[in-house]
């Protein structure tokens, strides 16, 4: 099994530790609910795998398992992934795998 916590390197601008979760989730983009895979999460952001029609700066709603909808702003996109930042801290303890 891979390491659950991803260390932030010197090039990484994140201040919070990221945790690999690989869970199904949904993201609502411009009113359209799209299935996605929550790859990793931190207190202030997440990375999801999805090919939804989105642009950097868009506001989206990420429906987190066991937590519910959370508003986020799209920070980066690739053809298969979307990185987003939350406006405040999100309690993620229910998503982090127990060791």
Biopython code that builds the backbone (N, CA, C, O; Angstrom):
import numpy as np
from Bio.PDB.StructureBuilder import StructureBuilder

atoms = [
    (1, "UNK", "N", (0.839, -1.185, 0.000)),
    (1, "UNK", "CA", (0.000, 0.000, 0.000)),
    (1, "UNK", "C", (0.880, 1.243, 0.000)),
    (1, "UNK", "O", (1.966, 1.252, 0.580)),
    (2, "UNK", "N", (0.401, 2.277, -0.651)),
    (2, "UNK", "CA", (1.190, 3.504, -0.712)),
    (2, "UNK", "C", (1.034, 4.295, 0.568)),
    (2, "UNK", "O", (0.105, 4.071, 1.344)),
    (3, "UNK", "N", (1.939, 5.207, 0.779)),
    (3, "UNK", "CA", (1.899, 6.069, 1.959)),
    (3, "UNK", "C", (0.653, 6.946, 1.890)),
    (3, "UNK", "O", (0.358, 7.514, 0.839)),
    (4, "UNK", "N", (-0.076, 7.063, 2.984)),
    (4, "UNK", "CA", (-1.325, 7.815, 3.011)),
    (4, "UNK", "C", (-1.109, 9.316, 3.028)),
    (4, "UNK", "O", (-1.931, 10.062, 2.496)),
    (5, "UNK", "N", (-0.031, 9.769, 3.622)),
    (5, "UNK", "CA", (0.242, 11.201, 3.713)),
    (5, "UNK", "C", (1.256, 11.569, 2.640)),
    (5, "UNK", "O", (2.261, 10.881, 2.464)),
    (6, "UNK", "N", (0.991, 12.646, 1.928)),
    (6, "UNK", "CA", (1.912, 13.131, 0.910)),
    (6, "UNK", "C", (2.678, 14.293, 1.515)),
    (6, "UNK", "O", (2.080, 15.274, 1.958)),
    (7, "UNK", "N", (4.000, 14.184, 1.533)),
    (7, "UNK", "CA", (4.811, 15.269, 2.092)),
    (7, "UNK", "C", (4.859, 16.435, 1.119)),
    (7, "UNK", "O", (4.990, 16.244, -0.090)),
    (8, "UNK", "N", (4.754, 17.632, 1.650)),
    (8, "UNK", "CA", (4.858, 18.830, 0.833)),
    (8, "UNK", "C", (6.325, 19.121, 0.591)),
    (8, "UNK", "O", (7.092, 19.318, 1.533)),
    (9, "UNK", "N", (6.714, 19.149, -0.677)),
    (9, "UNK", "CA", (8.098, 19.435, -1.032)),
    (9, "UNK", "C", (8.362, 20.924, -1.037)),
    (9, "UNK", "O", (7.449, 21.715, -0.803)),
    (10, "UNK", "N", (9.578, 21.312, -1.295)),
    (10, "UNK", "CA", (9.936, 22.731, -1.286)),
    (10, "UNK", "C", (9.228, 23.495, -2.401)),
    (10, "UNK", "O", (9.018, 24.702, -2.276)),
    (11, "UNK", "N", (8.848, 22.807, -3.510)),
    (11, "UNK", "CA", (8.154, 23.469, -4.606)),
    (11, "UNK", "C", (6.648, 23.528, -4.374)),
    (11, "UNK", "O", (5.942, 24.232, -5.097)),
    (12, "UNK", "N", (6.152, 22.808, -3.392)),
    (12, "UNK", "CA", (4.727, 22.738, -3.125)),
    (12, "UNK", "C", (4.315, 23.948, -2.294)),
    (12, "UNK", "O", (4.926, 24.234, -1.265)),
    (13, "UNK", "N", (3.283, 24.656, -2.737)),
    (13, "UNK", "CA", (2.835, 25.849, -2.026)),
    (13, "UNK", "C", (1.845, 25.527, -0.918)),
    (13, "UNK", "O", (1.436, 26.428, -0.184)),
    (14, "UNK", "N", (1.456, 24.287, -0.778)),
    (14, "UNK", "CA", (0.511, 23.922, 0.268)),
    (14, "UNK", "C", (1.180, 23.992, 1.626)),
    (14, "UNK", "O", (2.352, 23.649, 1.784)),
    (15, "UNK", "N", (0.405, 24.447, 2.607)),
    (15, "UNK", "CA", (0.905, 24.527, 3.971)),
    (15, "UNK", "C", (0.385, 23.381, 4.818)),
    (15, "UNK", "O", (0.926, 23.104, 5.888)),
    (16, "UNK", "N", (-0.662, 22.712, 4.349)),
    (16, "UNK", "CA", (-1.278, 21.622, 5.094)),
    (16, "UNK", "C", (-0.901, 20.282, 4.470)),
    (16, "UNK", "O", (-0.737, 20.190, 3.254)),
    (17, "UNK", "N", (-0.762, 19.242, 5.294)),
    (17, "UNK", "CA", (-0.472, 17.918, 4.730)),
    (17, "UNK", "C", (-1.636, 17.414, 3.893)),
    (17, "UNK", "O", (-2.800, 17.655, 4.211)),
    (18, "UNK", "N", (-1.302, 16.710, 2.818)),
    (18, "UNK", "CA", (-2.300, 16.088, 1.955)),
    (18, "UNK", "C", (-2.431, 14.625, 2.341)),
    (18, "UNK", "O", (-1.454, 13.991, 2.740)),
    (19, "UNK", "N", (-3.630, 14.094, 2.222)),
    (19, "UNK", "CA", (-3.884, 12.696, 2.530)),
    (19, "UNK", "C", (-4.522, 12.026, 1.319)),
    (19, "UNK", "O", (-5.521, 12.512, 0.790)),
    (20, "UNK", "N", (-3.943, 10.912, 0.882)),
    (20, "UNK", "CA", (-4.486, 10.143, -0.233)),
    (20, "UNK", "C", (-5.740, 9.435, 0.249)),
    (20, "UNK", "O", (-5.721, 8.745, 1.268)),
    (21, "UNK", "N", (-6.840, 9.610, -0.492)),
    (21, "UNK", "CA", (-8.098, 8.989, -0.088)),
    (21, "UNK", "C", (-8.714, 8.107, -1.174)),
    (21, "UNK", "O", (-9.309, 7.080, -0.848)),
    (22, "UNK", "N", (-8.594, 8.471, -2.443)),
    (22, "UNK", "CA", (-9.127, 7.689, -3.562)),
    (22, "UNK", "C", (-10.558, 7.220, -3.320)),
    (22, "UNK", "O", (-10.829, 6.021, -3.256)),
    (23, "UNK", "N", (-11.473, 8.189, -3.185)),
    (23, "UNK", "CA", (-12.881, 7.902, -2.925)),
    (23, "UNK", "C", (-13.765, 8.465, -4.030)),
    (23, "UNK", "O", (-13.443, 9.502, -4.612)),
    (24, "UNK", "N", (-14.875, 7.793, -4.326)),
    (24, "UNK", "CA", (-15.820, 8.388, -5.280)),
    (24, "UNK", "C", (-16.493, 9.599, -4.651)),
    (24, "UNK", "O", (-16.757, 9.621, -3.448)),
    (25, "UNK", "N", (-16.767, 10.600, -5.468)),
    (25, "UNK", "CA", (-17.422, 11.819, -5.002)),
    (25, "UNK", "C", (-18.148, 12.440, -6.191)),
    (25, "UNK", "O", (-18.116, 11.902, -7.298)),
    (26, "UNK", "N", (-18.794, 13.564, -5.957)),
    (26, "UNK", "CA", (-19.434, 14.320, -7.029)),
    (26, "UNK", "C", (-19.007, 15.771, -6.919)),
    (26, "UNK", "O", (-18.798, 16.299, -5.827)),
    (27, "UNK", "N", (-18.883, 16.398, -8.070)),
    (27, "UNK", "CA", (-18.601, 17.827, -8.110)),
    (27, "UNK", "C", (-19.660, 18.464, -9.001)),
    (27, "UNK", "O", (-19.979, 17.949, -10.072)),
    (28, "UNK", "N", (-20.196, 19.587, -8.546)),
    (28, "UNK", "CA", (-21.185, 20.308, -9.343)),
    (28, "UNK", "C", (-20.484, 21.490, -10.000)),
    (28, "UNK", "O", (-19.950, 22.379, -9.336)),
    (29, "UNK", "N", (-20.506, 21.465, -11.334)),
    (29, "UNK", "CA", (-19.838, 22.469, -12.152)),
    (29, "UNK", "C", (-20.895, 23.153, -13.005)),
    (29, "UNK", "O", (-21.515, 22.517, -13.857)),
    (30, "UNK", "N", (-21.102, 24.441, -12.780)),
    (30, "UNK", "CA", (-22.102, 25.217, -13.540)),
    (30, "UNK", "C", (-23.461, 24.521, -13.553)),
    (30, "UNK", "O", (-24.127, 24.456, -14.586)),
    (31, "UNK", "N", (-23.862, 24.005, -12.401)),
    (31, "UNK", "CA", (-25.164, 23.367, -12.262)),
    (31, "UNK", "C", (-25.223, 21.909, -12.681)),
    (31, "UNK", "O", (-26.254, 21.261, -12.495)),
    (32, "UNK", "N", (-24.144, 21.375, -13.241)),
    (32, "UNK", "CA", (-24.112, 19.980, -13.684)),
    (32, "UNK", "C", (-23.352, 19.132, -12.666)),
    (32, "UNK", "O", (-22.192, 19.406, -12.358)),
    (33, "UNK", "N", (-24.024, 18.095, -12.146)),
    (33, "UNK", "CA", (-23.394, 17.199, -11.167)),
    (33, "UNK", "C", (-22.622, 16.121, -11.921)),
    (33, "UNK", "O", (-23.187, 15.392, -12.737)),
    (34, "UNK", "N", (-21.314, 16.029, -11.635)),
    (34, "UNK", "CA", (-20.416, 15.137, -12.358)),
    (34, "UNK", "C", (-19.758, 14.181, -11.361)),
    (34, "UNK", "O", (-19.281, 14.603, -10.307)),
    (35, "UNK", "N", (-19.737, 12.902, -11.702)),
    (35, "UNK", "CA", (-19.033, 11.916, -10.884)),
    (35, "UNK", "C", (-17.540, 12.188, -10.984)),
    (35, "UNK", "O", (-17.034, 12.483, -12.066)),
    (36, "UNK", "N", (-16.833, 12.091, -9.867)),
    (36, "UNK", "CA", (-15.390, 12.285, -9.869)),
    (36, "UNK", "C", (-14.765, 11.333, -8.860)),
    (36, "UNK", "O", (-15.468, 10.632, -8.132)),
    (37, "UNK", "N", (-13.456, 11.317, -8.826)),
    (37, "UNK", "CA", (-12.717, 10.535, -7.843)),
    (37, "UNK", "C", (-11.887, 11.512, -7.024)),
    (37, "UNK", "O", (-11.053, 12.237, -7.565)),
    (38, "UNK", "N", (-12.121, 11.526, -5.720)),
    (38, "UNK", "CA", (-11.357, 12.367, -4.808)),
    (38, "UNK", "C", (-10.004, 11.692, -4.596)),
    (38, "UNK", "O", (-9.926, 10.658, -3.933)),
    (39, "UNK", "N", (-8.947, 12.265, -5.149)),
    (39, "UNK", "CA", (-7.609, 11.666, -5.108)),
    (39, "UNK", "C", (-6.931, 11.948, -3.774)),
    (39, "UNK", "O", (-6.508, 11.026, -3.075)),
    (40, "UNK", "N", (-6.830, 13.233, -3.424)),
    (40, "UNK", "CA", (-6.247, 13.588, -2.128)),
    (40, "UNK", "C", (-6.935, 14.824, -1.590)),
    (40, "UNK", "O", (-7.618, 15.547, -2.315)),
    (41, "UNK", "N", (-6.736, 15.049, -0.293)),
    (41, "UNK", "CA", (-7.400, 16.170, 0.356)),
    (41, "UNK", "C", (-6.520, 16.711, 1.470)),
    (41, "UNK", "O", (-5.731, 15.982, 2.070)),
    (42, "UNK", "N", (-6.669, 18.002, 1.734)),
    (42, "UNK", "CA", (-6.030, 18.647, 2.878)),
    (42, "UNK", "C", (-7.098, 19.511, 3.541)),
    (42, "UNK", "O", (-8.242, 19.542, 3.087)),
    (43, "UNK", "N", (-6.738, 20.201, 4.596)),
    (43, "UNK", "CA", (-7.715, 21.062, 5.269)),
    (43, "UNK", "C", (-8.249, 22.166, 4.363)),
    (43, "UNK", "O", (-9.376, 22.624, 4.548)),
    (44, "UNK", "N", (-7.453, 22.598, 3.387)),
    (44, "UNK", "CA", (-7.818, 23.753, 2.573)),
    (44, "UNK", "C", (-7.924, 23.479, 1.080)),
    (44, "UNK", "O", (-8.039, 24.421, 0.295)),
    (45, "UNK", "N", (-7.888, 22.197, 0.661)),
    (45, "UNK", "CA", (-7.997, 21.929, -0.762)),
    (45, "UNK", "C", (-8.072, 20.458, -1.083)),
    (45, "UNK", "O", (-7.942, 19.602, -0.208)),
    (46, "UNK", "N", (-8.285, 20.177, -2.361)),
    (46, "UNK", "CA", (-8.421, 18.794, -2.801)),
    (46, "UNK", "C", (-8.000, 18.661, -4.252)),
    (46, "UNK", "O", (-7.951, 19.638, -4.999)),
    (47, "UNK", "N", (-7.697, 17.430, -4.630)),
    (47, "UNK", "CA", (-7.417, 17.073, -6.021)),
    (47, "UNK", "C", (-8.427, 16.013, -6.412)),
    (47, "UNK", "O", (-8.558, 14.993, -5.735)),
    (48, "UNK", "N", (-9.146, 16.252, -7.512)),
    (48, "UNK", "CA", (-10.109, 15.271, -7.997)),
    (48, "UNK", "C", (-9.787, 14.896, -9.426)),
    (48, "UNK", "O", (-9.251, 15.692, -10.197)),
    (49, "UNK", "N", (-10.126, 13.664, -9.758)),
    (49, "UNK", "CA", (-9.991, 13.177, -11.128)),
    (49, "UNK", "C", (-11.349, 13.309, -11.785)),
    (49, "UNK", "O", (-12.309, 12.648, -11.388)),
    (50, "UNK", "N", (-11.426, 14.164, -12.793)),
    (50, "UNK", "CA", (-12.664, 14.376, -13.533)),
    (50, "UNK", "C", (-12.332, 15.120, -14.826)),
    (50, "UNK", "O", (-11.318, 15.810, -14.926)),
    (51, "UNK", "N", (-13.196, 14.962, -15.787)),
    (51, "UNK", "CA", (-13.014, 15.667, -17.056)),
    (51, "UNK", "C", (-14.145, 16.666, -17.261)),
    (51, "UNK", "O", (-14.525, 16.963, -18.394)),
    (52, "UNK", "N", (-14.679, 17.180, -16.163)),
    (52, "UNK", "CA", (-15.785, 18.132, -16.245)),
    (52, "UNK", "C", (-15.385, 19.425, -16.930)),
    (52, "UNK", "O", (-14.209, 19.790, -16.934)),
    (53, "UNK", "N", (-16.364, 20.128, -17.515)),
    (53, "UNK", "CA", (-16.095, 21.396, -18.209)),
    (53, "UNK", "C", (-15.865, 22.522, -17.210)),
    (53, "UNK", "O", (-16.822, 23.118, -16.716)),
    (54, "UNK", "N", (-14.619, 22.813, -16.913)),
    (54, "UNK", "CA", (-14.298, 23.773, -15.860)),
    (54, "UNK", "C", (-13.130, 24.654, -16.281)),
    (54, "UNK", "O", (-12.323, 24.276, -17.130)),
    (55, "UNK", "N", (-13.054, 25.836, -15.674)),
    (55, "UNK", "CA", (-11.957, 26.767, -15.927)),
    (55, "UNK", "C", (-11.343, 27.188, -14.596)),
    (55, "UNK", "O", (-12.011, 27.155, -13.562)),
    (56, "UNK", "N", (-10.087, 27.579, -14.622)),
    (56, "UNK", "CA", (-9.428, 28.100, -13.427)),
    (56, "UNK", "C", (-10.211, 29.320, -12.942)),
    (56, "UNK", "O", (-10.566, 30.197, -13.728)),
    (57, "UNK", "N", (-10.471, 29.360, -11.645)),
    (57, "UNK", "CA", (-11.223, 30.456, -11.046)),
    (57, "UNK", "C", (-12.700, 30.167, -10.865)),
    (57, "UNK", "O", (-13.381, 30.890, -10.139)),
    (58, "UNK", "N", (-13.220, 29.111, -11.518)),
    (58, "UNK", "CA", (-14.627, 28.745, -11.356)),
    (58, "UNK", "C", (-14.920, 28.331, -9.922)),
    (58, "UNK", "O", (-14.073, 27.740, -9.252)),
    (59, "UNK", "N", (-16.120, 28.644, -9.457)),
    (59, "UNK", "CA", (-16.613, 28.150, -8.177)),
    (59, "UNK", "C", (-17.337, 26.837, -8.461)),
    (59, "UNK", "O", (-18.149, 26.753, -9.383)),
    (60, "UNK", "N", (-17.039, 25.820, -7.666)),
    (60, "UNK", "CA", (-17.681, 24.517, -7.794)),
    (60, "UNK", "C", (-18.139, 24.068, -6.418)),
    (60, "UNK", "O", (-17.746, 24.641, -5.401)),
    (61, "UNK", "N", (-18.974, 23.036, -6.396)),
    (61, "UNK", "CA", (-19.398, 22.434, -5.141)),
    (61, "UNK", "C", (-18.926, 20.988, -5.150)),
    (61, "UNK", "O", (-19.346, 20.198, -5.995)),
    (62, "UNK", "N", (-18.057, 20.644, -4.214)),
    (62, "UNK", "CA", (-17.539, 19.288, -4.099)),
    (62, "UNK", "C", (-18.317, 18.575, -3.004)),
    (62, "UNK", "O", (-18.275, 18.982, -1.842)),
    (63, "UNK", "N", (-19.030, 17.509, -3.372)),
    (63, "UNK", "CA", (-19.817, 16.740, -2.411)),
    (63, "UNK", "C", (-18.909, 15.663, -1.826)),
    (63, "UNK", "O", (-18.692, 14.620, -2.443)),
    (64, "UNK", "N", (-18.388, 15.922, -0.644)),
    (64, "UNK", "CA", (-17.432, 15.030, 0.004)),
    (64, "UNK", "C", (-18.154, 13.901, 0.731)),
    (64, "UNK", "O", (-19.137, 14.154, 1.428)),
    (65, "UNK", "N", (-17.686, 12.656, 0.584)),
    (65, "UNK", "CA", (-18.316, 11.538, 1.281)),
    (65, "UNK", "C", (-18.289, 11.759, 2.799)),
    (65, "UNK", "O", (-17.269, 12.174, 3.348)),
    (66, "UNK", "N", (-19.393, 11.484, 3.462)),
    (66, "UNK", "CA", (-19.542, 11.613, 4.919)),
    (66, "UNK", "C", (-19.465, 13.046, 5.423)),
    (66, "UNK", "O", (-19.548, 13.267, 6.631)),
    (67, "UNK", "N", (-19.308, 14.026, 4.539)),
    (67, "UNK", "CA", (-19.206, 15.431, 4.954)),
    (67, "UNK", "C", (-20.305, 16.261, 4.309)),
    (67, "UNK", "O", (-20.986, 17.029, 4.989)),
    (68, "UNK", "N", (-20.481, 16.110, 3.010)),
    (68, "UNK", "CA", (-21.485, 16.872, 2.276)),
    (68, "UNK", "C", (-20.856, 17.897, 1.354)),
    (68, "UNK", "O", (-19.638, 17.913, 1.173)),
    (69, "UNK", "N", (-21.682, 18.753, 0.772)),
    (69, "UNK", "CA", (-21.193, 19.736, -0.195)),
    (69, "UNK", "C", (-20.288, 20.790, 0.429)),
    (69, "UNK", "O", (-20.554, 21.293, 1.520)),
    (70, "UNK", "N", (-19.228, 21.108, -0.277)),
    (70, "UNK", "CA", (-18.268, 22.120, 0.140)),
    (70, "UNK", "C", (-17.942, 22.991, -1.066)),
    (70, "UNK", "O", (-17.574, 22.473, -2.120)),
    (71, "UNK", "N", (-18.071, 24.279, -0.926)),
    (71, "UNK", "CA", (-17.749, 25.204, -2.018)),
    (71, "UNK", "C", (-16.233, 25.287, -2.163)),
    (71, "UNK", "O", (-15.507, 25.292, -1.169)),
    (72, "UNK", "N", (-15.762, 25.350, -3.401)),
    (72, "UNK", "CA", (-14.327, 25.445, -3.675)),
    (72, "UNK", "C", (-14.109, 26.293, -4.925)),
    (72, "UNK", "O", (-15.022, 26.506, -5.723)),
    (73, "UNK", "N", (-12.885, 26.767, -5.070)),
    (73, "UNK", "CA", (-12.470, 27.509, -6.260)),
    (73, "UNK", "C", (-11.440, 26.683, -6.995)),
    (73, "UNK", "O", (-10.500, 26.172, -6.385)),
    (74, "UNK", "N", (-11.608, 26.544, -8.307)),
    (74, "UNK", "CA", (-10.672, 25.769, -9.119)),
    (74, "UNK", "C", (-9.352, 26.522, -9.216)),
    (74, "UNK", "O", (-9.305, 27.686, -9.614)),
    (75, "UNK", "N", (-8.280, 25.826, -8.840)),
    (75, "UNK", "CA", (-6.946, 26.424, -8.802)),
    (75, "UNK", "C", (-6.109, 26.034, -10.022)),
    (75, "UNK", "O", (-5.405, 26.865, -10.595)),
    (76, "UNK", "N", (-6.196, 24.751, -10.415)),
    (76, "UNK", "CA", (-5.439, 24.213, -11.553)),
    (76, "UNK", "C", (-6.280, 23.145, -12.227)),
    (76, "UNK", "O", (-7.079, 22.468, -11.579)),
    (77, "UNK", "N", (-6.095, 22.998, -13.542)),
    (77, "UNK", "CA", (-6.762, 21.921, -14.263)),
    (77, "UNK", "C", (-5.782, 21.263, -15.224)),
    (77, "UNK", "O", (-4.858, 21.899, -15.732)),
    (78, "UNK", "N", (-6.004, 19.978, -15.459)),
    (78, "UNK", "CA", (-5.321, 19.226, -16.508)),
    (78, "UNK", "C", (-6.439, 18.527, -17.287)),
    (78, "UNK", "O", (-7.602, 18.645, -16.902)),
    (79, "UNK", "N", (-6.137, 17.819, -18.344)),
    (79, "UNK", "CA", (-7.213, 17.115, -19.057)),
    (79, "UNK", "C", (-7.972, 16.097, -18.190)),
    (79, "UNK", "O", (-9.110, 15.752, -18.508)),
    (80, "UNK", "N", (-7.359, 15.616, -17.105)),
    (80, "UNK", "CA", (-8.004, 14.584, -16.296)),
    (80, "UNK", "C", (-8.181, 14.935, -14.818)),
    (80, "UNK", "O", (-8.839, 14.189, -14.093)),
    (81, "UNK", "N", (-7.613, 16.046, -14.354)),
    (81, "UNK", "CA", (-7.665, 16.379, -12.926)),
    (81, "UNK", "C", (-7.988, 17.854, -12.697)),
    (81, "UNK", "O", (-7.757, 18.705, -13.556)),
    (82, "UNK", "N", (-8.526, 18.124, -11.515)),
    (82, "UNK", "CA", (-8.847, 19.481, -11.099)),
    (82, "UNK", "C", (-8.379, 19.658, -9.657)),
    (82, "UNK", "O", (-8.761, 18.889, -8.775)),
    (83, "UNK", "N", (-7.553, 20.672, -9.423)),
    (83, "UNK", "CA", (-7.125, 21.018, -8.067)),
    (83, "UNK", "C", (-7.975, 22.193, -7.615)),
    (83, "UNK", "O", (-8.211, 23.134, -8.373)),
    (84, "UNK", "N", (-8.434, 22.127, -6.367)),
    (84, "UNK", "CA", (-9.299, 23.180, -5.868)),
    (84, "UNK", "C", (-8.903, 23.597, -4.471)),
    (84, "UNK", "O", (-8.265, 22.840, -3.739)),
    (85, "UNK", "N", (-9.284, 24.803, -4.109)),
    (85, "UNK", "CA", (-8.986, 25.339, -2.786)),
    (85, "UNK", "C", (-10.311, 25.694, -2.115)),
    (85, "UNK", "O", (-11.220, 26.226, -2.751)),
    (86, "UNK", "N", (-10.405, 25.389, -0.816)),
    (86, "UNK", "CA", (-11.593, 25.711, -0.037)),
    (86, "UNK", "C", (-11.417, 27.091, 0.584)),
    (86, "UNK", "O", (-10.292, 27.474, 0.907)),
    (87, "UNK", "N", (-12.507, 27.853, 0.761)),
    (87, "UNK", "CA", (-12.384, 29.192, 1.353)),
    (87, "UNK", "C", (-12.022, 29.160, 2.835)),
    (87, "UNK", "O", (-11.514, 30.149, 3.364)),
    (88, "UNK", "N", (-12.269, 28.059, 3.501)),
    (88, "UNK", "CA", (-11.932, 27.891, 4.909)),
    (88, "UNK", "C", (-11.520, 26.452, 5.145)),
    (88, "UNK", "O", (-11.530, 25.645, 4.216)),
    (89, "UNK", "N", (-11.165, 26.126, 6.354)),
    (89, "UNK", "CA", (-10.747, 24.760, 6.673)),
    (89, "UNK", "C", (-11.951, 23.815, 6.666)),
    (89, "UNK", "O", (-13.046, 24.181, 7.095)),
    (90, "UNK", "N", (-11.731, 22.607, 6.177)),
    (90, "UNK", "CA", (-12.751, 21.564, 6.152)),
    (90, "UNK", "C", (-12.294, 20.460, 7.088)),
    (90, "UNK", "O", (-11.130, 20.060, 7.056)),
    (91, "UNK", "N", (-13.194, 19.969, 7.917)),
    (91, "UNK", "CA", (-12.874, 18.862, 8.819)),
    (91, "UNK", "C", (-12.836, 17.586, 7.991)),
    (91, "UNK", "O", (-13.870, 17.129, 7.505)),
    (92, "UNK", "N", (-11.648, 17.008, 7.828)),
    (92, "UNK", "CA", (-11.471, 15.871, 6.926)),
    (92, "UNK", "C", (-11.211, 14.560, 7.649)),
    (92, "UNK", "O", (-10.916, 13.553, 7.005)),
    (93, "UNK", "N", (-11.315, 14.548, 8.975)),
    (93, "UNK", "CA", (-10.955, 13.336, 9.734)),
    (93, "UNK", "C", (-11.761, 12.127, 9.315)),
    (93, "UNK", "O", (-11.244, 11.012, 9.392)),
    (94, "UNK", "N", (-13.005, 12.284, 8.873)),
    (94, "UNK", "CA", (-13.807, 11.127, 8.467)),
    (94, "UNK", "C", (-13.364, 10.562, 7.121)),
    (94, "UNK", "O", (-13.781, 9.464, 6.754)),
    (95, "UNK", "N", (-12.530, 11.288, 6.377)),
    (95, "UNK", "CA", (-12.043, 10.820, 5.076)),
    (95, "UNK", "C", (-10.677, 10.164, 5.123)),
    (95, "UNK", "O", (-10.311, 9.422, 4.212)),
    (96, "UNK", "N", (-9.927, 10.431, 6.172)),
    (96, "UNK", "CA", (-8.554, 9.948, 6.251)),
    (96, "UNK", "C", (-8.548, 8.487, 6.680)),
    (96, "UNK", "O", (-9.140, 8.136, 7.700)),
    (97, "UNK", "N", (-7.875, 7.624, 5.897)),
    (97, "UNK", "CA", (-7.830, 6.197, 6.256)),
    (97, "UNK", "C", (-7.195, 5.989, 7.632)),
    (97, "UNK", "O", (-6.194, 6.614, 7.982)),
    (98, "UNK", "N", (-7.807, 5.100, 8.385)),
    (98, "UNK", "CA", (-7.255, 4.766, 9.711)),
    (98, "UNK", "C", (-6.149, 3.746, 9.528)),
    (98, "UNK", "O", (-6.228, 2.877, 8.659)),
    (99, "UNK", "N", (-5.122, 3.855, 10.347)),
    (99, "UNK", "CA", (-3.989, 2.919, 10.252)),
    (99, "UNK", "C", (-4.128, 1.833, 11.271)),
    (99, "UNK", "O", (-3.275, 0.948, 11.351)),
]
sb = StructureBuilder()
sb.init_structure("model")
sb.init_model(0)
sb.init_chain("A")
sb.init_seg("    ")
for serial, (resi, resn, name, xyz) in enumerate(atoms, 1):
    if name == "N":
        sb.init_residue(resn, " ", resi, " ")
    sb.init_atom(name, np.array(xyz, "f"), 0.0, 1.0, " ", f" {name:<3s}", serial, name[0])
structure = sb.get_structure()
